[in-house]
Amino acid sequence: MTQTLTAMSIAQLSTLIQSGALDPVTLAQATFEAISAADPAIFTALSKERALAEAAASSRRVRDGRSLGPLDGIPIAWKDLFDMSGMTTMAGSKVLAREPVAAQDAIVVEALKAAGMVAVGRLNMSEFAFSGLGINPHYGTPANPRSTDVPRIPGGSSSGSGVAVAAGLVPVAMGTDTGGSIRIPAAFNGIVGYKATRGRYPMDGVFPLAKSLDSLGPLCRSVQDAVWIDAAMRGLTVASIARHPLSGIEVVIPENVVFEGAEAGVVAAFEAAVDRLVAAGVIVNRTVIPAFDEILQLMASHGALVTAEAYVLHKRRLESDDALAMDARVVSRTSLGANISLSAYVEVLDARARLIAAVDRQIGNRLIAFPTIPHVAPPIAPLTTDDALFVQTNGKTLRNTLLGNFLDWCGVSIPCGTGEAGMPVGFLLSGLAHTDEKLLAVALSAEPAIRGDFI
């Protein structure tokens, strides 16, 4: 029964709680029981005392007819970048483990608490959120629960977030996304991941990586769950987003960059989902988006924005003994920012503004779709010992998603089938900046067609 409860969606659990069939305290206890039997690398810390107190308060509200809404009593776990009162925000690093505990919750943590959600703990991640693979040498690497052969990567940097939901421990986990860190673990683990437009939610109390790119969003079981979380994070008591009819919706599929080196199974699963959407009335346009090639060329010649900003953020740590306690690969990648000049950084920012404007004109009021990642989750073991393979795989894993961060898009990854080794494939549906309502409204209607028979 424990696993059955914890594997349910927010919508399913909410129905049980609001009807009185499920007590939030019982659900919280079942959640901790499931966590205790799971991979210890998923969570970095539990907040059991807080969670049980929040669940008890929820139980009283529901019993007295004072429910705060559909999220009241629902468990949530937080990536270890979000401040939680009385706990240390470690960002997947041992360097920050000695820092003082947070004096208060991050604003978005407080917002979901105000909606009645129950915070069960903090989730593992790539150190300082600087990798798309999810490997962490300090706290372990959560194994992808979808794998049936060898341990495979969870995707990063929100590794614990993706695994906690996919493994049926919590119905929703919060992540951050600077270059794909929500959508990548969602795709690798076969769940839904929504990256909001940057700035849609307040970032106060969230440890940054690159402020010009950082965004937030949930990893969960359905688009409906994401819509409810989105509303609560914006302080709304009721979600205003409704399903948008698919007939006549126009979707652009890029012909350049995003399919390069893609595995056959990924392409097959994606194209099957496209066929189902077309059958449902979606109009598909395939075209080249020149900005994609220019973005990659710009990064190769000038350096990446994330690298420059991460270097400035961590410069003092890199120059101190702290560097010895950090993941050597994170140190190496972050240190590359020292080679990015101020003029190069400014030129990238200028080019970014120009490219965003150009793509906005090209796309207009259409959405964009392509595979979230061009390959399925690879085995963990080779990536822990082969630095060259790690760099190559990390770059390829991040390639498709980082385009959306650079262009300030919002996006939702929905599982669309399986590829090699029976591993999940993600379908990334994106919208231009600040078109989140349209994106989610269309995704609500498109999700069954995109999923097909994927469970």
Beta strands, then each sheet from edge to edge (+ up, - down):
strand 1: 43-46
strand 2: 75-79
strand 3: 118-123
strand 4: 172-177
strand 5: 192-195
strand 6: 215-220
strand 7: 250-254
strand 8: 283-287
strand 9: 367-371
strand 10: 410-418
strand 11: 424-431
sheet 1: 1+ 3- 2- 4- 6+ 5- 10+ 11- 9+ 7+ 8+
end
